[in-house]
Amino acid sequence: MTTSTGSGTGETRRGCPVSHTEYGDDSGLLGHYALLDAEREAARFHFNDTRPRGFWMLQRYEDVLEGFQKHRTWTTRVRSALNPAPGVPLLPQDLNGEDHVKLRRVVNPFFAPAAVKRMEELAHRRCAELVEEVRPKGSCDFVAEFAIRYPTDLFLALLGLPVSDGEFFLPWSETLFGGFFGGDPAAAAEAREKILAYFDTAVNERRAAPRDPAEDMVSRLIEARIDGEPISQEDILTICMTLMLAGLDTTRSALGFMFTHLARHGDDRRLIIDDPSIAPKAVEEFIRMYPLVIQAGREVQEAEHFHGLDLVRGDVMWLGIGSANRDPRKFPDPDRFVIGRKGLNQHLAFGAGPHRCLGMHLARLELAAVLKEWHERIPHYRIAEGVELTERGGQLTMPTLPLEWDV
């Protein structure tokens, strides 16, 4: 990983220190957080020049929060500072202003607390089933054998699709994710077409035999009207694809970091073993420490001054979630796991403002269910000896987490 900064060399851009840190590179475990912490404390802002357009890094809690709230002039025309090109269409993320609000009104009810509550029994039951599959083996690659399978199954259930379809759907999604991070682009394109064809068939089946739109999301998307017009088939497929891309890799990421922490910190694990009811509070602290995404991108639409930083139209902004959630100005002793930490509900793991993560309540449910069901069945486990743990750059996740336990 390239790691140098202009903070100590005098190199600047518009008076701002220049960073050459390549956050898209892989690293040893928690390597990206160490770099983010160092740059946050070295200077309030950095300009990172590792991309042709470059990007301005907001790193401290108050600045990142303010950046999320500037949705009228800092838009999602850039979703990721590391990948500012439009890329794969996403909905509703690609929309801004009233267009974004109107589509969120259609899909929000399926991700509201009451709707997620209806999935609670399934979430716990499916989690328990998957844990029971691996428990007799005495070991597993937690990332590959559990942490991606579980959210895939719940995603299919959310869309009202057979959970058993995960057997072929999961390899497709893995190939697609791999294409975003250095994998075979041709294979990824083929996987994307298979996924879209799968969604297309599911939507057409709902058109032929609609279900209750109050409880079935695909039926709701079909019958919904925005400004009197139905949502097009293409946009419905894009919404389904977006939910998949937003919910699977991120949940896997969170679970990998959470269980690595718990395997290494027996006292923290004991808290959950002794009192499973604290699982939701533990989830909040874990996603503060290891947020599902470390940055969100925005594009500036109007020239302005931002706390001494001169911005022009077209500038790319890095809203540093991973930096803000570990900012000691907001969260004292940020590297320590603290159940019930003061002000914890103000973390930015799900962003802020109108683009705040649509699936945040579902993510919380999934993660809390895993903490409860796994530790009820496998309370004591360890990381296999001799394994060097790493994390993928860009959208952080752990490629592997080999766990062992006594049977």
C-alpha positions as a Markdown table, in Angstrom:
| # | Residue | x | y | z |
|---|---|---|---|---|
| 1 | Met | 0.0 | 0.0 | 0.0 |
| 2 | Thr | 1.4 | 3.4 | -1.0 |
| 3 | Thr | 1.5 | 5.5 | 2.2 |
| 4 | Ser | 2.9 | 9.0 | 2.1 |
| 5 | Thr | 1.5 | 12.4 | 2.9 |
| 6 | Gly | 2.4 | 15.9 | 2.2 |
| 7 | Ser | 1.6 | 17.0 | 5.7 |
| 8 | Gly | 5.2 | 16.9 | 6.8 |
| 9 | Thr | 6.8 | 17.8 | 3.4 |
| 10 | Gly | 5.1 | 21.1 | 2.6 |
| 11 | Glu | 3.4 | 19.6 | -0.5 |
| 12 | Thr | -0.1 | 21.2 | -0.8 |
| 13 | Arg | -3.0 | 21.6 | -3.2 |
| 14 | Arg | -5.0 | 24.8 | -2.7 |
| 15 | Gly | -3.2 | 25.1 | 0.6 |
| 16 | Cys | -4.3 | 21.6 | 1.7 |
| 17 | Pro | -1.7 | 18.8 | 2.5 |
| 18 | Val | -1.5 | 16.2 | -0.2 |
| 19 | Ser | -1.9 | 12.5 | 0.5 |
| 20 | His | -0.5 | 9.7 | -1.7 |
| 21 | Thr | -2.1 | 6.9 | 0.3 |
| 22 | Glu | -3.6 | 4.3 | -1.9 |
| 23 | Tyr | -6.7 | 3.1 | 0.0 |
| 24 | Gly | -7.7 | 0.8 | -2.8 |
| 25 | Asp | -4.7 | -1.5 | -2.0 |
| 26 | Asp | -5.0 | -4.6 | 0.2 |
| 27 | Ser | -3.3 | -4.5 | 3.6 |
| 28 | Gly | -2.7 | -6.4 | 6.8 |
| 29 | Leu | -5.7 | -6.5 | 9.1 |
| 30 | Leu | -6.7 | -3.0 | 10.3 |
| 31 | Gly | -4.0 | -1.4 | 8.1 |
| 32 | His | -6.4 | 1.0 | 6.5 |
| 33 | Tyr | -7.8 | 2.2 | 9.8 |
| 34 | Ala | -4.3 | 2.9 | 11.1 |
| 35 | Leu | -3.6 | 5.0 | 8.0 |
| 36 | Leu | -6.9 | 6.8 | 8.3 |
| 37 | Asp | -6.3 | 7.6 | 12.0 |
| 38 | Ala | -2.8 | 9.0 | 11.2 |
| 39 | Glu | -4.1 | 11.2 | 8.4 |
| 40 | Arg | -7.0 | 12.5 | 10.4 |
| 41 | Glu | -4.7 | 13.6 | 13.2 |
| 42 | Ala | -2.0 | 15.0 | 10.8 |
| 43 | Ala | -4.4 | 17.6 | 9.3 |
| 44 | Arg | -8.0 | 18.4 | 9.2 |
| 45 | Phe | -8.2 | 17.9 | 5.4 |
| 46 | His | -6.1 | 16.2 | 2.8 |
| 47 | Phe | -6.1 | 16.1 | -1.0 |
| 48 | Asn | -5.5 | 12.6 | -2.2 |
| 49 | Asp | -3.9 | 12.4 | -5.6 |
| 50 | Thr | -4.1 | 8.6 | -6.2 |
| 51 | Arg | -6.9 | 9.0 | -8.7 |
| 52 | Pro | -6.9 | 11.1 | -12.0 |
| 53 | Arg | -9.6 | 13.4 | -10.5 |
| 54 | Gly | -8.2 | 13.3 | -7.0 |
| 55 | Phe | -10.4 | 13.9 | -4.0 |
| 56 | Trp | -10.7 | 16.1 | -0.9 |
| 57 | Met | -10.8 | 14.0 | 2.3 |
| 58 | Leu | -13.1 | 15.0 | 5.2 |
| 59 | Gln | -11.8 | 13.0 | 8.1 |
| 60 | Arg | -13.1 | 14.4 | 11.4 |
| 61 | Tyr | -16.5 | 13.7 | 12.8 |
| 62 | Glu | -18.1 | 17.1 | 12.6 |
| 63 | Asp | -16.8 | 17.7 | 9.1 |
| 64 | Val | -18.0 | 14.4 | 7.8 |
| 65 | Leu | -21.5 | 14.8 | 9.4 |
| 66 | Glu | -21.8 | 18.3 | 7.8 |
| 67 | Gly | -20.7 | 16.8 | 4.4 |
| 68 | Phe | -23.5 | 14.3 | 4.6 |
| 69 | Gln | -26.0 | 17.1 | 5.3 |
| 70 | Lys | -24.9 | 19.1 | 2.3 |
| 71 | His | -27.0 | 16.9 | 0.0 |
| 72 | Arg | -28.3 | 19.8 | -2.1 |
| 73 | Thr | -24.9 | 20.9 | -3.3 |
| 74 | Trp | -22.8 | 17.8 | -2.8 |
| 75 | Thr | -24.6 | 15.1 | -4.8 |
| 76 | Thr | -24.2 | 11.4 | -5.4 |
| 77 | Arg | -23.2 | 11.9 | -9.0 |
| 78 | Val | -20.0 | 10.5 | -7.3 |
| 79 | Arg | -20.9 | 7.6 | -5.0 |
| 80 | Ser | -17.3 | 6.6 | -4.2 |
| 81 | Ala | -14.3 | 8.9 | -4.1 |
| 82 | Leu | -12.1 | 5.9 | -5.1 |
| 83 | Asn | -14.3 | 5.1 | -8.1 |
| 84 | Pro | -15.9 | 8.4 | -9.2 |
| 85 | Ala | -17.1 | 7.1 | -12.6 |
| 86 | Pro | -20.8 | 6.3 | -12.6 |
| 87 | Gly | -20.2 | 2.5 | -13.0 |
| 88 | Val | -23.1 | 0.1 | -12.4 |
| 89 | Pro | -26.4 | 2.0 | -12.1 |
| 90 | Leu | -27.8 | 2.1 | -8.5 |
| 91 | Leu | -31.3 | 3.1 | -7.4 |
| 92 | Pro | -32.2 | 5.1 | -5.3 |
| 93 | Gln | -28.6 | 6.1 | -4.7 |
| 94 | Asp | -28.1 | 7.7 | -8.1 |
| 95 | Leu | -31.0 | 10.0 | -7.6 |
| 96 | Asn | -30.9 | 13.4 | -5.8 |
| 97 | Gly | -33.5 | 15.9 | -4.6 |
| 98 | Glu | -37.2 | 15.2 | -5.2 |
| 99 | Asp | -36.5 | 12.3 | -7.5 |
| 100 | His | -34.6 | 10.5 | -4.7 |
| 101 | Val | -37.3 | 11.4 | -2.1 |
| 102 | Lys | -40.1 | 10.0 | -4.3 |
| 103 | Leu | -38.5 | 6.6 | -4.9 |
| 104 | Arg | -37.4 | 6.3 | -1.2 |
| 105 | Arg | -41.1 | 6.7 | -0.3 |
| 106 | Val | -41.9 | 3.6 | -2.4 |
| 107 | Val | -39.2 | 1.4 | -0.9 |
| 108 | Asn | -38.8 | 2.8 | 2.7 |
| 109 | Pro | -41.8 | 0.9 | 4.2 |
| 110 | Phe | -40.0 | -2.4 | 3.5 |
| 111 | Phe | -37.0 | -1.4 | 5.5 |
| 112 | Ala | -38.8 | 0.4 | 8.3 |
| 113 | Pro | -38.4 | -1.0 | 11.9 |
| 114 | Ala | -41.9 | -2.6 | 11.8 |
| 115 | Ala | -41.2 | -4.4 | 8.5 |
| 116 | Val | -37.8 | -5.6 | 9.6 |
| 117 | Lys | -39.5 | -6.9 | 12.8 |
| 118 | Arg | -41.6 | -9.2 | 10.7 |
| 119 | Met | -38.3 | -10.8 | 9.4 |
| 120 | Glu | -36.9 | -11.4 | 12.9 |
| 121 | Glu | -38.1 | -15.0 | 13.3 |
| 122 | Leu | -36.8 | -16.0 | 9.9 |
| 123 | Ala | -33.5 | -14.2 | 10.6 |
| 124 | His | -32.8 | -16.1 | 13.8 |
| 125 | Arg | -34.1 | -19.4 | 12.4 |
| 126 | Arg | -32.0 | -19.3 | 9.3 |
| 127 | Cys | -28.9 | -18.2 | 11.2 |
| 128 | Ala | -29.3 | -21.0 | 13.7 |
| 129 | Glu | -29.6 | -23.5 | 10.8 |
| 130 | Leu | -26.4 | -22.3 | 9.2 |
| 131 | Val | -24.5 | -22.4 | 12.5 |
| 132 | Glu | -25.7 | -25.9 | 13.0 |
| 133 | Glu | -24.3 | -26.9 | 9.6 |
| 134 | Val | -20.8 | -25.9 | 10.5 |
| 135 | Arg | -20.8 | -26.6 | 14.3 |
| 136 | Pro | -20.0 | -30.4 | 14.0 |
| 137 | Lys | -17.0 | -29.7 | 11.8 |
| 138 | Gly | -15.0 | -27.9 | 14.5 |
| 139 | Ser | -13.8 | -25.3 | 12.0 |
| 140 | Cys | -14.8 | -23.2 | 9.1 |
| 141 | Asp | -13.8 | -20.3 | 6.9 |
| 142 | Phe | -16.2 | -17.9 | 8.6 |
| 143 | Val | -16.2 | -15.5 | 5.7 |
| 144 | Ala | -16.8 | -17.9 | 2.9 |
| 145 | Glu | -18.9 | -20.5 | 4.7 |
| 146 | Phe | -21.1 | -18.3 | 6.8 |
| 147 | Ala | -20.7 | -14.5 | 6.6 |
| 148 | Ile | -21.8 | -14.3 | 2.9 |
| 149 | Arg | -24.3 | -17.1 | 2.9 |
| 150 | Tyr | -26.4 | -15.7 | 5.7 |
| 151 | Pro | -27.1 | -12.2 | 4.2 |
| 152 | Thr | -27.7 | -13.8 | 0.8 |
| 153 | Asp | -30.4 | -16.0 | 2.2 |
| 154 | Leu | -32.1 | -13.1 | 4.0 |
| 155 | Phe | -31.8 | -10.9 | 0.8 |
| 156 | Leu | -33.7 | -13.5 | -1.2 |
| 157 | Ala | -36.3 | -13.8 | 1.6 |
| 158 | Leu | -36.7 | -10.0 | 1.6 |
| 159 | Leu | -37.6 | -10.1 | -2.1 |
| 160 | Gly | -40.0 | -13.0 | -1.5 |
| 161 | Leu | -37.8 | -15.4 | -3.5 |
| 162 | Pro | -36.8 | -19.0 | -2.5 |
| 163 | Val | -34.0 | -19.1 | 0.0 |
| 164 | Ser | -32.9 | -22.3 | -1.7 |
| 165 | Asp | -32.0 | -20.2 | -4.8 |
| 166 | Gly | -28.9 | -19.1 | -2.8 |
| 167 | Glu | -27.2 | -22.3 | -4.1 |
| 168 | Phe | -26.7 | -20.7 | -7.5 |
| 169 | Phe | -27.3 | -17.1 | -6.7 |
| 170 | Leu | -24.4 | -16.9 | -4.3 |
| 171 | Pro | -21.7 | -17.9 | -6.8 |
| 172 | Trp | -23.0 | -15.3 | -9.2 |
| 173 | Ser | -22.9 | -12.6 | -6.7 |
| 174 | Glu | -19.4 | -13.6 | -5.6 |
| 175 | Thr | -18.2 | -13.4 | -9.2 |
| 176 | Leu | -19.8 | -10.0 | -9.6 |
| 177 | Phe | -18.2 | -8.6 | -6.4 |
| 178 | Gly | -14.9 | -10.1 | -7.5 |
| 179 | Gly | -15.1 | -8.1 | -10.7 |
| 180 | Phe | -15.3 | -4.8 | -8.8 |
| 181 | Phe | -12.0 | -5.6 | -7.0 |
| 182 | Gly | -9.6 | -6.9 | -9.6 |
| 183 | Gly | -11.4 | -10.1 | -10.7 |
| 184 | Asp | -12.2 | -11.3 | -14.2 |
| 185 | Pro | -14.3 | -8.5 | -15.8 |
| 186 | Ala | -15.8 | -10.8 | -18.4 |
| 187 | Ala | -16.9 | -13.3 | -15.8 |
| 188 | Ala | -18.3 | -10.5 | -13.7 |
| 189 | Ala | -20.3 | -9.1 | -16.7 |
| 190 | Glu | -21.7 | -12.6 | -17.4 |
| 191 | Ala | -22.6 | -13.0 | -13.7 |
| 192 | Arg | -24.4 | -9.6 | -13.8 |
| 193 | Glu | -26.4 | -10.7 | -16.8 |
| 194 | Lys | -27.4 | -13.9 | -15.0 |
| 195 | Ile | -28.5 | -12.0 | -11.9 |
| 196 | Leu | -30.5 | -9.5 | -14.0 |
| 197 | Ala | -32.2 | -12.3 | -15.9 |
| 198 | Tyr | -33.0 | -14.0 | -12.5 |
| 199 | Phe | -34.6 | -10.8 | -11.3 |
| 200 | Asp | -36.4 | -10.3 | -14.6 |
| 201 | Thr | -38.0 | -13.7 | -14.3 |
| 202 | Ala | -39.0 | -13.0 | -10.7 |
| 203 | Val | -40.6 | -9.7 | -11.6 |
| 204 | Asn | -42.5 | -11.2 | -14.5 |
| 205 | Glu | -43.8 | -13.9 | -12.3 |
| 206 | Arg | -45.1 | -11.2 | -9.9 |
| 207 | Arg | -46.8 | -9.4 | -12.8 |
| 208 | Ala | -48.6 | -12.6 | -13.7 |
| 209 | Ala | -49.5 | -13.5 | -10.1 |
| 210 | Pro | -49.2 | -10.4 | -7.8 |
| 211 | Arg | -48.9 | -10.7 | -4.0 |
| 212 | Asp | -50.0 | -8.3 | -1.3 |
| 213 | Pro | -48.0 | -5.1 | -2.1 |
| 214 | Ala | -48.0 | -4.2 | 1.6 |
| 215 | Glu | -45.9 | -7.2 | 2.3 |
| 216 | Asp | -44.2 | -8.2 | -1.0 |
| 217 | Met | -41.7 | -5.7 | -2.2 |
| 218 | Val | -41.5 | -6.8 | -5.8 |
| 219 | Ser | -45.3 | -6.5 | -6.1 |
| 220 | Arg | -45.1 | -3.1 | -4.4 |
| 221 | Leu | -42.5 | -1.9 | -7.0 |
| 222 | Ile | -44.8 | -3.2 | -9.8 |
| 223 | Glu | -47.9 | -1.4 | -8.6 |
| 224 | Ala | -46.3 | 1.8 | -7.4 |
| 225 | Arg | -46.7 | 5.1 | -9.3 |
| 226 | Ile | -44.4 | 8.0 | -9.2 |
| 227 | Asp | -45.9 | 11.2 | -10.6 |
| 228 | Gly | -48.6 | 9.0 | -12.0 |
| 229 | Glu | -46.2 | 6.7 | -13.9 |
| 230 | Pro | -45.3 | 3.1 | -13.1 |
| 231 | Ile | -41.7 | 2.2 | -12.4 |
| 232 | Ser | -40.1 | 0.7 | -15.5 |
| 233 | Gln | -39.0 | -2.9 | -15.6 |
| 234 | Glu | -35.4 | -1.7 | -16.1 |
| 235 | Asp | -35.6 | 0.4 | -12.9 |
| 236 | Ile | -37.2 | -2.4 | -10.9 |
| 237 | Leu | -34.3 | -4.7 | -11.9 |
| 238 | Thr | -31.8 | -1.9 | -11.0 |
| 239 | Ile | -33.4 | -1.5 | -7.6 |
| 240 | Cys | -33.1 | -5.3 | -7.0 |
| 241 | Met | -29.5 | -5.3 | -8.1 |
| 242 | Thr | -28.8 | -2.3 | -5.8 |
| 243 | Leu | -30.2 | -4.0 | -2.8 |
| 244 | Met | -28.0 | -7.0 | -3.5 |
| 245 | Leu | -24.9 | -4.9 | -4.0 |
| 246 | Ala | -25.6 | -2.8 | -0.9 |
| 247 | Gly | -26.5 | -5.5 | 1.5 |
| 248 | Leu | -24.4 | -8.6 | 0.9 |
| 249 | Asp | -20.7 | -7.6 | 0.8 |
| 250 | Thr | -21.1 | -5.0 | 3.5 |
| 251 | Thr | -22.7 | -7.5 | 5.9 |
| 252 | Arg | -20.0 | -10.0 | 5.2 |
| 253 | Ser | -17.4 | -7.3 | 5.9 |
| 254 | Ala | -19.0 | -6.4 | 9.3 |
| 255 | Leu | -19.3 | -10.0 | 10.4 |
| 256 | Gly | -15.7 | -10.7 | 9.5 |
| 257 | Phe | -14.3 | -7.8 | 11.6 |
| 258 | Met | -16.7 | -8.5 | 14.5 |
| 259 | Phe | -15.8 | -12.1 | 14.8 |
| 260 | Thr | -12.1 | -11.4 | 14.5 |
| 261 | His | -12.4 | -9.0 | 17.3 |
| 262 | Leu | -14.3 | -11.4 | 19.5 |
| 263 | Ala | -11.9 | -14.3 | 18.8 |
| 264 | Arg | -9.1 | -12.1 | 19.9 |
| 265 | His | -10.8 | -10.4 | 22.9 |
| 266 | Gly | -12.2 | -13.1 | 25.2 |
| 267 | Asp | -13.5 | -10.6 | 27.7 |
| 268 | Asp | -15.7 | -8.9 | 25.1 |
| 269 | Arg | -16.9 | -12.2 | 23.9 |
| 270 | Arg | -17.8 | -13.3 | 27.4 |
| 271 | Leu | -20.1 | -10.2 | 27.7 |
| 272 | Ile | -22.2 | -11.6 | 24.9 |
| 273 | Ile | -22.1 | -15.2 | 26.1 |
| 274 | Asp | -23.2 | -14.2 | 29.5 |
| 275 | Asp | -26.0 | -11.8 | 28.4 |
| 276 | Pro | -27.2 | -12.3 | 24.8 |
| 277 | Ser | -29.7 | -9.4 | 25.2 |
| 278 | Ile | -26.8 | -7.0 | 24.8 |
| 279 | Ala | -26.3 | -8.1 | 21.2 |
| 280 | Pro | -28.0 | -5.0 | 19.7 |
| 281 | Lys | -25.8 | -2.7 | 21.8 |
| 282 | Ala | -22.7 | -4.7 | 20.8 |
| 283 | Val | -23.6 | -4.3 | 17.2 |
| 284 | Glu | -23.7 | -0.5 | 17.4 |
| 285 | Glu | -20.3 | -0.4 | 19.0 |
| 286 | Phe | -18.9 | -2.9 | 16.4 |
| 287 | Ile | -20.1 | -0.9 | 13.4 |
| 288 | Arg | -18.7 | 2.3 | 14.9 |
| 289 | Met | -15.3 | 0.6 | 15.2 |
| 290 | Tyr | -15.6 | -1.3 | 11.9 |
| 291 | Pro | -18.2 | 0.5 | 9.8 |
| 292 | Leu | -19.7 | -1.3 | 6.8 |
| 293 | Val | -18.1 | 1.2 | 4.4 |
| 294 | Ile | -15.1 | 3.5 | 5.2 |
| 295 | Gln | -16.1 | 6.3 | 2.8 |
| 296 | Ala | -18.8 | 7.7 | 0.7 |
| 297 | Gly | -18.2 | 9.9 | -2.3 |
| 298 | Arg | -19.9 | 13.2 | -3.3 |
| 299 | Glu | -19.5 | 15.6 | -6.2 |
| 300 | Val | -19.6 | 19.4 | -5.5 |
| 301 | Gln | -22.1 | 21.3 | -7.7 |
| 302 | Glu | -21.3 | 24.9 | -6.6 |
| 303 | Ala | -18.0 | 26.6 | -5.8 |
| 304 | Glu | -17.8 | 27.3 | -2.0 |
| 305 | His | -15.6 | 27.7 | 1.0 |
| 306 | Phe | -15.7 | 24.8 | 3.4 |
| 307 | His | -14.0 | 25.7 | 6.7 |
| 308 | Gly | -11.0 | 27.3 | 4.8 |
| 309 | Leu | -11.1 | 24.7 | 2.0 |
| 310 | Asp | -11.7 | 26.3 | -1.4 |
| 311 | Leu | -13.9 | 24.0 | -3.5 |
| 312 | Val | -15.0 | 24.3 | -7.1 |
| 313 | Arg | -17.7 | 22.7 | -9.1 |
| 314 | Gly | -16.8 | 19.1 | -10.0 |
| 315 | Asp | -14.6 | 18.5 | -7.0 |
| 316 | Val | -14.8 | 14.9 | -5.6 |
| 317 | Met | -15.3 | 14.6 | -1.8 |
| 318 | Trp | -14.3 | 11.7 | 0.4 |
| 319 | Leu | -16.7 | 11.6 | 3.4 |
| 320 | Gly | -14.5 | 9.5 | 5.8 |
| 321 | Ile | -16.9 | 7.3 | 7.7 |
| 322 | Gly | -14.1 | 5.1 | 8.9 |
| 323 | Ser | -12.2 | 8.2 | 10.2 |
| 324 | Ala | -15.1 | 9.9 | 11.8 |
| 325 | Asn | -16.3 | 6.9 | 13.7 |
| 326 | Arg | -12.8 | 6.7 | 15.3 |
| 327 | Asp | -12.4 | 10.4 | 15.9 |
| 328 | Pro | -11.4 | 10.8 | 19.6 |
| 329 | Arg | -12.9 | 14.3 | 19.6 |
| 330 | Lys | -16.3 | 12.6 | 19.3 |
| 331 | Phe | -15.6 | 9.1 | 20.8 |
| 332 | Pro | -13.0 | 9.1 | 23.5 |
| 333 | Asp | -10.7 | 6.1 | 23.6 |
| 334 | Pro | -12.1 | 5.1 | 20.1 |
| 335 | Asp | -10.1 | 1.8 | 19.7 |
| 336 | Arg | -11.7 | 0.3 | 22.8 |
| 337 | Phe | -14.9 | -1.7 | 22.7 |
| 338 | Val | -17.4 | -0.1 | 25.1 |
| 339 | Ile | -20.9 | -1.4 | 25.5 |
| 340 | Gly | -23.3 | 1.6 | 26.1 |
| 341 | Arg | -20.7 | 4.2 | 25.0 |
| 342 | Lys | -22.0 | 7.8 | 25.5 |
| 343 | Gly | -23.3 | 9.2 | 22.2 |
| 344 | Leu | -22.9 | 5.9 | 20.4 |
| 345 | Asn | -26.2 | 6.4 | 18.5 |
| 346 | Gln | -24.6 | 9.3 | 16.7 |
| 347 | His | -22.0 | 7.2 | 14.8 |
| 348 | Leu | -22.0 | 7.5 | 11.0 |
| 349 | Ala | -21.7 | 3.9 | 10.0 |
| 350 | Phe | -24.9 | 4.3 | 7.9 |
| 351 | Gly | -24.2 | 7.8 | 6.7 |
| 352 | Ala | -26.5 | 10.7 | 7.5 |
| 353 | Gly | -29.0 | 12.9 | 5.8 |
| 354 | Pro | -31.5 | 11.8 | 3.1 |
| 355 | His | -29.1 | 9.2 | 1.6 |
| 356 | Arg | -28.7 | 7.5 | 4.9 |
| 357 | Cys | -28.5 | 3.7 | 4.4 |
| 358 | Leu | -31.9 | 2.3 | 3.4 |
| 359 | Gly | -31.1 | -1.1 | 4.9 |
| 360 | Met | -29.7 | 0.0 | 8.3 |
| 361 | His | -32.4 | -1.6 | 10.4 |
| 362 | Leu | -32.1 | -4.9 | 8.5 |
| 363 | Ala | -28.3 | -4.9 | 8.9 |
| 364 | Arg | -28.7 | -4.4 | 12.6 |
| 365 | Leu | -31.2 | -7.3 | 12.8 |
| 366 | Glu | -28.9 | -9.6 | 10.9 |
| 367 | Leu | -25.8 | -8.8 | 12.9 |
| 368 | Ala | -27.5 | -9.0 | 16.3 |
| 369 | Ala | -29.1 | -12.4 | 15.3 |
| 370 | Val | -25.6 | -13.8 | 14.4 |
| 371 | Leu | -24.1 | -12.6 | 17.7 |
| 372 | Lys | -26.9 | -14.3 | 19.6 |
| 373 | Glu | -27.3 | -17.6 | 17.7 |
| 374 | Trp | -23.6 | -18.2 | 17.0 |
| 375 | His | -22.6 | -17.7 | 20.7 |
| 376 | Glu | -25.4 | -19.8 | 21.9 |
| 377 | Arg | -24.0 | -22.8 | 19.9 |
| 378 | Ile | -20.3 | -22.0 | 19.5 |
| 379 | Pro | -19.4 | -19.8 | 22.5 |
| 380 | His | -15.6 | -20.4 | 22.4 |
| 381 | Tyr | -13.6 | -20.3 | 19.2 |
| 382 | Arg | -10.2 | -19.2 | 18.0 |
| 383 | Ile | -8.4 | -18.1 | 14.8 |
| 384 | Ala | -6.4 | -20.9 | 13.3 |
| 385 | Glu | -2.7 | -20.7 | 14.0 |
| 386 | Gly | -0.3 | -19.5 | 11.4 |
| 387 | Val | -2.8 | -17.5 | 9.4 |
| 388 | Glu | -2.0 | -14.0 | 8.3 |
| 389 | Leu | -5.2 | -12.1 | 8.2 |
| 390 | Thr | -5.6 | -9.4 | 5.6 |
| 391 | Glu | -8.2 | -7.0 | 4.4 |
| 392 | Arg | -9.2 | -6.0 | 0.8 |
| 393 | Gly | -8.8 | -2.4 | -0.1 |
| 394 | Gly | -11.6 | -0.1 | -1.3 |
| 395 | Gln | -14.6 | -1.6 | 0.3 |
| 396 | Leu | -12.9 | -3.3 | 3.2 |
| 397 | Thr | -13.6 | -7.0 | 3.8 |
| 398 | Met | -11.6 | -9.9 | 4.9 |
| 399 | Pro | -10.9 | -12.5 | 2.2 |
| 400 | Thr | -10.8 | -15.3 | 4.8 |
| 401 | Leu | -11.2 | -15.9 | 8.5 |
| 402 | Pro | -10.4 | -19.5 | 9.5 |
| 403 | Leu | -12.0 | -20.2 | 12.9 |
| 404 | Glu | -11.7 | -23.3 | 15.0 |
| 405 | Trp | -13.5 | -24.6 | 18.1 |
| 406 | Asp | -13.6 | -27.8 | 20.2 |
| 407 | Val | -16.4 | -30.3 | 19.4 |
